[in-house]
Each structure stands twice: as structure tokens, then as C-alpha cells.
Amino acid sequence: MDLTDLDSVRAAAARINDSDSKLDLLMAVAGVMATPERRVGPGWESQLASNHFGHFPLAWSSTRSWPPPTARASSSTVPPGTP
């Protein structure tokens, strides 16, 4: 998958969704730095596209593979005047 190419990102998300597995963890940590300036896609700078713009459509498009949400809520209330 090429994070600077949205078609490639969407194809990867489709492969994830089409698999029988569920996605337990998605770490969006691409780190491209100090590369020669290059324009990709609709004129985006390649470093910005790979480090930021590719992650959102990957995560959003692969949501069908995420496990169902669980209802976990916790709260604590401290009564006024409690030290």
C-alpha cells in the first residue's frame, strides 16, 4: 500500500474488509521525513500525504473489520467537600 495514493489506500482497506479476520489494532504511524519535495495525488506534498492524509481513509474505509463496540462506561463522583 502506498499511503500517498488514495486508490492504493482504498484497495488495501477493501482487502482488509474482504478478509475473514477482524482488525484488532490499527496503528497509524507512518513517518517519512526529510525526503526531497515531491507532489502526489491532487498536488499534495508527499511527506504530508504519507504522514497524515493516507491514515484517515485507511481507518475510515476499514471500519467494517473493526470489532463491534462494547459498552464500557465508568465514572466516579466525588461529593462536594470531600478532601
Secondary structure, 3 states (H helix, E strand, C coil): CCCCCHHHHHHHHHHHHHCCCCCCCCCCCCCCCCCCCCEECCCEEHHHHHHHHCHHHHHHHCHHHCCCCCCCCCCCCCCCCCC
